[in-house]
Amino acid sequence: MSVGHENKIYGVYEKKVSEEYEKNISKPINVWEEFFADKRRGGHRSSAEEFLAMEAREKLFHLDGGKTLLDFGCGAGELLVYYAPEYEKTIGVDFSPSMLEEASKRIRERNCENTTLILADDKTVWDKLDSSFDRITAAGVFQYLTYQEIDEFILNASKYLNEGGKIVLFDMLDPRLYPLWKIGLFSQDKSCWKFLCKTFCGVRNTISSSLKNRPRDILGYSHNPNTIKKIANKNGFEMICVQSMYYEYKYHAIIFRK
Ligand SMILES: C[S@@+](CC[C@H](N)C(=O)[O-])C[C@H]1O[C@@H](n2cnc3c(N)ncnc32)[C@H](O)[C@@H]1O
């Protein structure tokens, strides 16, 4: 459902979302859609506005201009409201009605009149768009997609990307650094006992989740940057990988045409 153009955001938005949600309630729901269905925050390291503003500044630096932007998995709009003033047109997409409700409030509070929200997932979003973009971005979202879904996303995104456009995937979980962060290696408090406990819990969770064929924790899957690069190349793109400034165990994938 596109909550845009004819409806813009605001008033009718909440009603439209709930109608769409009711309509879709019978379709099989994936584990992450279920997980996010009632969430209202994007899980940033801090929810303080000062921190979100810093994070958004880093992301705007890597987005590096453009006039139109699609924020896939925009969540509660915590970054989107910082992107909006820098673009002529911004669209936020998410499959979580509660997240979009929060995003809608934020957008209203900040008077981001150039912003439209769409309730959709990585498969359904493309049919709901009526224009292409200079930037297609996602922050902290791709850990909820498999490699195959990422491949399909990049292929679809390439059809909605303007000439000179970029796909910028922020905060991908780095499989080399994430386990080290999980056991507390980057923490200020490096007590030996805590380190051992976390290592033990980490190993136990990894074994039990792989036996149940489920992701290890709510942070989803980690993705090897080299594999993401191969996927980008296969779809006719170059990719550069940069370290996330605020999350030691995450990286950004900046994807652009060869
Ligand atoms: C960790 S939150 C990040 C939100 C936002 N990007 C931010 O940085 O504040 C991840 C968001 O991605 C959304 N999401 C995850 N997988 C998705 C999918 N396949 N389609 C649409 N949204 C998805 C979730 O609903 C959630 O709002």
PDBQT file of the ligand as one rigid body, heavy atoms in Angstrom, charges set to zero:
ROOT
HETATM    1  C1  LIG A 301      16.762  -2.293  13.322  1.00  0.00    +0.000 C 
HETATM    2  S1  LIG A 301      15.379  -1.500  12.596  1.00  0.00    +0.000 S 
HETATM    3  C2  LIG A 301      16.159  -0.090  11.805  1.00  0.00    +0.000 C 
HETATM    4  C3  LIG A 301      15.163   1.002  11.484  1.00  0.00    +0.000 C 
HETATM    5  C4  LIG A 301      15.750   2.228  10.774  1.00  0.00    +0.000 C 
HETATM    6  N1  LIG A 301      16.400   1.890   9.531  1.00  0.00    +0.000 N 
HETATM    7  C5  LIG A 301      16.704   2.944  11.666  1.00  0.00    +0.000 C 
HETATM    8  O1  LIG A 301      17.914   2.876  11.436  1.00  0.00    +0.000 OA
HETATM    9  O2  LIG A 301      16.231   3.575  12.613  1.00  0.00    +0.000 OA
HETATM   10  C6  LIG A 301      15.038  -2.564  11.217  1.00  0.00    +0.000 C 
HETATM   11  C7  LIG A 301      13.754  -2.194  10.478  1.00  0.00    +0.000 C 
HETATM   12  O3  LIG A 301      13.700  -2.920   9.276  1.00  0.00    +0.000 OA
HETATM   13  C8  LIG A 301      12.375  -3.372   9.078  1.00  0.00    +0.000 C 
HETATM   14  N2  LIG A 301      12.477  -4.559   8.222  1.00  0.00    +0.000 N 
HETATM   15  C9  LIG A 301      13.220  -5.674   8.426  1.00  0.00    +0.000 A 
HETATM   16  N3  LIG A 301      13.085  -6.535   7.404  1.00  0.00    +0.000 NA
HETATM   17  C10 LIG A 301      12.232  -5.950   6.520  1.00  0.00    +0.000 A 
HETATM   18  C11 LIG A 301      11.683  -6.356   5.270  1.00  0.00    +0.000 A 
HETATM   19  N4  LIG A 301      11.997  -7.541   4.716  1.00  0.00    +0.000 N 
HETATM   20  N5  LIG A 301      10.834  -5.520   4.647  1.00  0.00    +0.000 NA
HETATM   21  C12 LIG A 301      10.508  -4.320   5.199  1.00  0.00    +0.000 A 
HETATM   22  N6  LIG A 301      10.989  -3.883   6.386  1.00  0.00    +0.000 NA
HETATM   23  C13 LIG A 301      11.842  -4.690   7.042  1.00  0.00    +0.000 A 
HETATM   24  C14 LIG A 301      11.851  -3.637  10.473  1.00  0.00    +0.000 C 
HETATM   25  O4  LIG A 301      10.460  -3.612  10.538  1.00  0.00    +0.000 OA
HETATM   26  C15 LIG A 301      12.491  -2.502  11.249  1.00  0.00    +0.000 C 
HETATM   27  O5  LIG A 301      11.664  -1.381  11.290  1.00  0.00    +0.000 OA
ENDROOT
TORSDOF 0
